[in-house]
């Protein structure tokens, strides 16, 4: 399978001796690593079958995705450069706003939800991975509250 087979690595949770709760960031990083190098962890036929299932389902979802995602990012960032500038703040502060942060939220929400869905689609037949995202929410705000304990500052 190769050097990127996740079975060859022991992921050590260095926070276990320092934190009283499980560190979810490390768990998610492990899942990302496993997904990124999935072709090395599965035999060729399993990889091709799972990967094709994931691609087919992605293409089906893409037909029905939110039209706001079709917005030109170049136009959005041009608008941000205009509306989120010091000149705009001094000329007309009522029109000053952080366009990039406000209007890219649907893009970011989509990327998170699609990423999770692709992971689920790929590992659908894998009992070990099948229930990992059971309590995962696709909203960035909700995900932050689920993944991080209330003792941490949420950016």
DARASUL-V560025 format. One record per residue. N is the residue number from 1. PSI is psi in whole degrees, 0 to 359 (none if undefined). Layout:
N:PSI  N:PSI
//
This chain:
1:326  2:177  3:346  4:9  5:118  6:337  7:342  8:352  9:141  10:116  11:112  12:125  13:94  14:345  15:351  16:324  17:346  18:332  19:146  20:355  21:163  22:138  23:108  24:334  25:318  26:323  27:315  28:319  29:321  30:318  31:321  32:316  33:313  34:318  35:318  36:321  37:30  38:329  39:340  40:342  41:335  42:153  43:164  44:314  45:318  46:315  47:312  48:319  49:311  50:318  51:320  52:320  53:315  54:315  55:315  56:317  57:324  58:314  59:325  60:315  61:325  62:332  63:331  64:14  65:162  66:128  67:338  68:337  69:349  70:358  71:144  72:121  73:329  74:316  75:319  76:315  77:330  78:317  79:321  80:319  81:326  82:311  83:343  84:47  85:160  86:324  87:317  88:321  89:317  90:325  91:313  92:90  93:341  94:337  95:359  96:125  97:159  98:84  99:316  100:315  101:316  102:313  103:351  104:356  105:314  106:325  107:315  108:319  109:318  110:316  111:320  112:310  113:321  114:322  115:314  116:318  117:322  118:321  119:313  120:318  121:318  122:314  123:21  124:322  125:8  126:109  127:325  128:320  129:346  130:326  131:5  132:317  133:22  134:320  135:8  136:136  137:153  138:353  139:134  140:318  141:313  142:321  143:317  144:317  145:331  146:316  147:328  148:140  149:162  150:347  151:346  152:151  153:128  154:123  155:none
//
